[in-house]
Structure formats: C-alpha cells, structure tokens
Amino acid sequence: MCLAIPGKVLTIEGDDPITRIAQVQFGGITKRVSLACVPDVAVDQYVLVHAGLAISVIDNAEAQRVFEYLERIDELTELSGETS
C-alpha cells in the first residue's frame, strides 16, 4: 500500500528551497526527506511524506490521528521493517 506518512522535522539542511533536505522522524525511524514541496516548513513541524518527498505540512493533532489510524490497521510495523 502506498501512503503519505506523517513525520516530525528534526533538522533542516541547506538554504535553497528546492534542494533543502530534512531529517524526519517517523516513530522510532529517522529518514532524509526532500522539502522541495514545502519551502516554509520549520523544525518541529509535521509533514506528510510520500516516496521521500514532504508533500504538505500538517498540525500535530492531524499527525497523531494518522498515527492512531496506522496503528489500528497495523501499518506502523511495516514502516519499521518488523514482521508479525
């Protein structure tokens, strides 16, 4: 299944809005993500990420709702690489 997953922006590298990269945390996993589509995002904000690209900024409440939904459908273990 292809989903956009919320993650918290931990750090941002670079000044050019097209080439900026962030370290984004998804639960216990941290990945490098392109910020080309969200040039105004800041550290500690949540973004929706699809295929290594942050596609929108969301608020904390929305991110938590998505995490709860993913837990219910057991998709969070798939993100971490764990198997049931």
C-alpha angles and dihedrals in degrees: 000000000000114000138162105240125204118238137173118244108236102173138359125213124199138018103238108095091217098052102033115129128197136199102232124190121218105186102299096345125089122199137175110249134186115241096195093119096045106047095164098052117124137199113284093027122116123240134188109237128199123176094345095311125107103226101180145359117245133183124254094255092055091047091053092049090053092048090051091050092048090050090052093052091041096240096130092073089054090056092053093047093243119139128213 
